[in-house]
């Protein structure tokens, strides 16, 4: 007899319910797999923008340098400062366009969901720190241009430039600040406070000093300083949207800063130098080492000094003023005869004095005329 084991199992096995999980009120814990980092890097549009701005800054530097050759060395201060501004900017944009002057800032973004563990997303965003190096050099020079135009004193210029450097450095610290901590926006707040100090020096002290130089200079300073402050105010707004909250792509950030940099540097410089050439009141004449170097003391110079010589001749004192100050003798005689004339006048005064002494009245006559009192007669007791 052949026994089929399968049939035996069918007859002997008892069917039972399949066990199931007991229902609970707690949701199952999902399996969380780490996502790949979100990369916010520059694209083709941003790179092309960097190259375009580099060319604009380079051409502006050449134009400003050419304009400086048309004025004497002693009056090139505005030209030199403005040219340096665009040169530094060109170097910065060349570095960014070639992939230098940039770092990747890794940010951990925390996501909170009810009844679930917190999850984190890693964001890698490029920070162009070369831009902050550019601003730390160019914005103090821009402030120096405006301060010299207004005629600010050294104390106000120093405070404005220091506040400006603090603003730029704290902005750089904020760009690398940790997410979700007071660090990032704390640095941003310090930068905004420093910017208010810059505004105060330009809007209050600068405006008052510029008005004292005349209505024309005051109106021009008010216009160009107002333009500069409006453009500068847009920078922290772009930073908050781009680096701060990351609501603007890296390409969008580059384009926004490019527009602002062109307005704040080449456009500003062109406006300043053209207006400066039309307003003699804004001239700053520098001599000494700036114009002549260390070895030029006391030498006669032509060319650059022609304008200064003409100005000095126009404001020289007249002959009557020099006579009143005993700088020139009150004589129309030739210089070769003036010495003999002085000697003759001295002898004439001596003779006049001697004659006067010979004909002076005696004390008794002076007493009779009431000029001397009786007890004042020096010959009374003799």
Secondary structure, DSSP 8 states (H G I E B T S, - for coil): ----HHHHHHHH------------SS-----------EEE---HHHHHHHHHHHHHHHHHHHHHHHHHTTS-GGG-HHHHHHHHHHHHHHHHHHHHHTT-S-EEEEEEEEE--TTS--EEEEEEEEE-HHHHHHHHHHHHHHHHHHHHHHT--HHHHHHHHHHHHHHHHHHHHHHT--TTSHHHHHHHHHHHHHHHHHHHIIIIIIHHHHHHT-HHHHHHHHHHHHHHHHHHHHHHHHHIIIIIT--S-HHHHHHHHHHHHHIIIIIHHHHHHHHHHH-GGG-----HHHHH-TT-TT----STTHHHHHHHHHT---HHHHHHTTSS-S--S-HHHHHHHHHHHHHHHHHHHHHHHHT---HHHHHHTTSS-GGG-TTS--
